[in-house]
Amino acid sequence: MSDIVVIGAGQAGAALVAKLRALGHSGSLTLIGAEQSPPYQRPPLSKAYLLGEMEETRLWLRNPAFYAEAGIDLRLGQPVTAIDRTARTVTVDGQTVHYDQLALTTGSVPRRLPDAAGGALAGVHVVRTLADVDAMRKEFAAGRRLVVIGGGYVGLEAAAVAAKLGLQVTVVEMAPRILQRVAAPETSDWVRALHTAHGVRIIEGMALDRLVGEGRVQAARLADGTELPTDFVIAGVGILPATALAEAAGLALDNGIAVDAQGRTSDPAIWAAGDCTSFPWQGGRLRLESVQNAIDQAELVAANMLGAGQDYRPMPWFWSDQYDMKLQIAGLNLGYDRVVTRGPEGGAVSFWYFRGDALLAVDAMNDPRAYMVGKRLIEAGHSPAPAQVSDLSVPLKALL
């Protein structure tokens, strides 16, 4: 029997320890988290939880009693301060905990606006943890003014919540268009029109100069000198892999904690999974920020810690809820050279990404059938003819 310690009590950490027990690991198992709450799902934070439609207990991935019943030592509110790879111990709450195998599921941390740009002013928020959202919920009162810095999915989801609650919302995106890093212009256009229809002002191709205020933010000054008066600000400018602990321990990093195809780090006794890792993919390295990747990679690492010897083959999918639109994404659009549109039909439309004749990904807006068909095609490695995709007289099932 071996002692296994998992650092990071988020989606990946919770999935990893549960899978270890399900696969028969009978040794000691410790899950350590820096937050006070038991492992919880993060996607609803910027949607249902922020809207007040979901209680904290509904965010929990499992009832806290599960961990005790499974013989998992769950330590919350206790950040790990050091890893001693020679002694095979971690330091937490002034004590050392021994491991035979260690897994890092430390997730990611939000990028913050620099202090020099006003990032330290009161009323400037990020969206990552329960504590982050609890701190900003009181700001969401009808008639107040919100500036969102960053037109990615998290920023746009928060903007949608604010608009639904009657706030005056402006989104400022430095890139030429919202969602530029993750989506085609067609998806950006659809989402922009949706927000505009709900009264959100979107400013693209404009950098933030700095936030202005005495102690508390009062305005956002843009690069062209325009000042946007505001009552509070949400910075949705991306996330970074949480690698500080791994770096201090001397583990190899490469856009995250570098792992091999099986999830092993540069130390054979240490594994990693989830947002914090980059893994081999198509001759390079890939880091995925998604619930699906956190669960699938963590469960594979659990199996490999017990000797399965399996390589990770990601089957990515993502989603975003904004107003009454559910955007579902299958696959990865990296390297696409063509986008084929199916629809709109009713309130549904989908955008299909191709590289040559190969289908890479699908963005489906309020179109679960297109999402499911696209997902099945991508996972099977099959590509429909682009002309058939765009032809609404061809049933989606026929594409299979």
N, C-alpha and C positions, 0 to 999 in steps of 0.2 A: 504494500500500500504506500502511495506517495502523498506528500502534502502539496496541495495546489492552492496558490494565492492568485486572485484576480483583482487588478487595480482599475477602478472605474465602474461605478454602479449605474450605468445607463442602459440603453437598449442592447448593445453588444455584450456587456458584462452580464446582464440578467439572462440573456439567451445562452451564453457560454456555460454558466454554472448549472442552469437547468438541464442543458444537454449532457454535461458531464455526469450528472446523477442519473439521467435517463439511460445513458450508455453503460452504467454500472460502476462508475468510479466510487470506491468505498472508503478512500482515504479522507483526510481532513480537507475541507474546502472553505476558503475564506474569501468573501467579496467585500471590498473596501471602497466606500464612496465619500467624496468630499462634501456632498450636499446632505442636508438633514432628512430629506424625503426619501422614501424607498424608491427603487427604480421605477421610472415613469416614462410615458411616451411624450416626445417633444412636439411633433407636428401640430397637435391641437392648441399649443400655447398661443400661437399667433392667430388662431381662428376661434374655435368654440370656447376655449377657456378665457381668452381675452374678451369675448363677447358676453361672458357670464352665463353661457349655456351649458357649461360642464364644470362639475365640482372637482376639486383636487383628487378625491379618492377614485374618481372615474379615470383619471390619468394613470393610476398605478398599473404597472404591467401584471402584477400578481398581488394577491392579498399578502400583507407582510407575514402572516402565519405560515405561508408556504415555505419560506426560507428556513425557519426553525424546524418545521416538520421534515424537510429534506436534509437536515443536518448541515445546513449552510450557515456559517458564522458571518452574518451581515453586520458590517460596521459602518455606520453612517455618521456624517459630520466629522470625519477623521481623514483629512488629506495625508497621503503618504509623502514623507519628506525626503526619503533616500532609499536607494536600492544598493545593496552590497552584493555584487555578483560573485565575489570570491567566497564569502560566507553563506551565500544564498539566503539573505534575509532582507526584509523591508522594514523601514522604521515608520511607525505610525503611532501618534499620540504618545510619544516618548518611549514606546516599547518596540522590540524587534519581533518580527514574525518570520519563522523559517519557511522556506519553500523548497521543494524538489523541482517543481515547474512553476513558472510565473507567466501570467498573461496580462498584457497591457491593453485595456479597452478604455483609454482615457478620453476618447472623443475629440472634440474641437472646442475652440474658444472664439468668441466674436472679435472681429477687427473693431477697434475703437478709434474714434476721431482723436487726433493728437491734442494734448493739452494746449499746445500753442495755437491750435485752431478752435479753441473753445470747448474741446471735448470734456473738460472737467467741470463745466458749469452745471449747476443744478438744473433739472428738467431735460437733461440729455440722456436718452435711454438706448439700450440694446435689447434684442430679443433672443435669449438663448436658454435661460433657466427659469424655473418657477419663481425664484426670487426676483429676477429681472421683470417678469410680467406682473407680479404682485406690486412691484414698485411703480409701475406705470399705469395700472388699471384706474387709479383714482384720477388720472389726468383726462380720461375719456368722458367728457361731459359735452352735451350738445352745444353748439355755438362756438366752442373753443377752436383755436387755430393750431394745426399740426403741420410741421414740415418733416417729410421723410427723406433722408439722404440715402440714395441708392435705389435703383429700380430693378432689383432682383426679386425672386419669389417671396422672400421673407418680408421685405419692405412693402411689396405690393399687397400681400395678405394683410399686413397691419393697416395699410391705407384703406383697404376694403372694409375692415372692421370699423375704422374711424368714420368713414363716410356713412356706413349703415347707422351709426349712432348719432349722426347729425353734426359731425365736426366739419370744419373747413380745412380741406387737405390739399397740400401741394407736395408732389414728388419731384425731387431733383436728381437727375441721372447724368453723370459725367460723360458716359459713352454716347455715341450718336443716337442710340435708341435703347429703350428699356429691354431687359432680358438678352442683351446682345451676346453675352458670354455663353448662354445656354440654349438659345432658341433661334430659329430662322426669323427673318423679317416678317413673314406671314403670321407667325404666332405673336410677335411683338405688336403688329398692327391690330390684331384681334383683341388682345388684352388692353392695349391703349384705348381702343374705341369703347370697350366695356367700362373702363374707369372714367373716361370722359363723360359717358352717358350717366354716370352716377355723381357727376359734379366734381370729380377730382381733377385738379390742374396738374399736368405733367410737363416738366421742363427737361428737355433732353439736350445733350451736347454742351452741358454747362457744369463746370466744376464749382465746388464750394470753396470760397476764399477762407471764411472763418465764421464761427458763431459769435454773436455779439450779446453782451449783457453784463450787468453788475452783480456778480454772484449767481444769478440765474439767467438762463438764455432768454433773450428778448427778440432776437431776429437772426436770420441766416443771411450773411452777405455773400453774394455769388461773385464769380470771377470777373463779371462785367460791371461790378459795382452795385448791381441791384440789391436792395435789402428786402427780405420777406419777413414782416413781423410775425412772430409766432409765440404761442404759449408753452409749447414743448417740442422736442425733436426726437425722432427715432432714427438711429444710425443703422441702416441695413446694408453695410458695405462689405459683407462676406465674412467667412470664418477661416480660421487657421487650425491646422492639426495641433493637438495638445501634446507637444513632444518634449517639454522642459525636463520631465523626470527621466525620460529615455536618454536625452542628450547628456544630462548630468551623470548618467550611468555608463556613458561611453558607447551606446548602441549606435549602429549606422543609421543615418537619416538620409532621406531623398524625397522631398515633398511629403514629409510624414515619416513615421517609423518604417524603415525599409524591411520588408519581409520577403521570404521566398514564396514559391507557388503554394506551399503548404501552410504558410502563416508563421514560419519560424523567423526570428530576428537574427542578427549577427551573433548572438549568444544562443547556443543550441538549447539552453534551459529556459529561454524566454520567448514567448509567442506574443502576437499582437493581432487585433482585429478591429474593424469598424473605421470611423472617420479619421482616426489618427494614423492609419497605415497607408502605404503605397505598395502595390504588388506588381509582379511581372504581367504584362499584357501587350500582345501583338508586337513584340520586339522592344517595347519600352516599359514604362511604369505608369500605373494608373492609381489615382486615389478617388474614391467615390464617397459622396456625402449623401447617404440615403438610409432610410429604415431598412429597406430590403437588403442592402449590402451589410449593414451592421448585424442583422440576424443571420443571414446565410453564411457570411465569413466566420462569424463567431461559432456557429454550430459546426462548421467544417474544422475549425481550429480545435474545438473540443474533441472531435473524433480523432484528429491527428495527435493530440496530446496523449491519447490512449493507444496510439500505434496504427491508425488507419492508413496513413501514408497517401492521402488523396490531394490532388491539386485543385485549386480554386478556379472555377470557371463562372464568372459573374453573368447573371441574367438580369440586367438592371431594369428597374421600373421606379417611377416617381409619381407624385401627384401634387396638385395645389388646388385649394378651394378659395374662390374669390366671388363674393356676392352669390348668385345662383349658378355660377359656372364651376363645373368640376373638370379640371384639366388633368388628364391621365397621360403619362409618357411611358412608352416602352422602348427599350434599347438605348443606345448612345449615338448621338448624331455626329460624332467627331469625324471630320474629313468628308462631310457630305458635299456634293457638287450639284444637287438638283433637289427641288422640293415640289412634290405633286400634291395638289389640293383636291380633297373629296368633299363636295358640298359647296356652300352650306345647304343643309336640308332640315327644315324646321329650325330649331335652335342649335343644331349640331353641325360641326365641321371638323375635319381632321387634316393634318399636314403630314405627308409621308416623305422621309428623307432617304435619298438614294446616293450611293457612290457608284457611278456607272450604272450597271443594271442591278446592283446589290442593295437590298433594303437594309437600312441601318437602324431607323427609329421611326416612331409615330407619335405625334402630339395630337391627342383627341380631346376636343372640347365638347362636353355634354354628349359624348358619343361612345358609350361603353362597348358597343359592338365593334366599332373600329379599333378601339384599344385592344380588346381581347383577340381579335383576328390578327392584328399587327404583332402582338406579343407572341402568339403561337407561331406565326411565320418566322419571326426573328429567332426564336428559340430553336426552331427546327432547321434554321439555315436556308429557308426557302424565300425566294423573291418573286412577287407577282409582276406582271408587265405593268409599267407605269400607266399605260393607256387604259388598262382595265381598272386600275385604282381610281382614276378620275371619272370613269363612266358610271354614273349613278344607276344606269339600267343593268349593270352587272352587280348581282347581289354580293354582299361582303363575304358570305360563306363560300361563294364560288372562287374567291381568291385563294382559298386553302387547297 
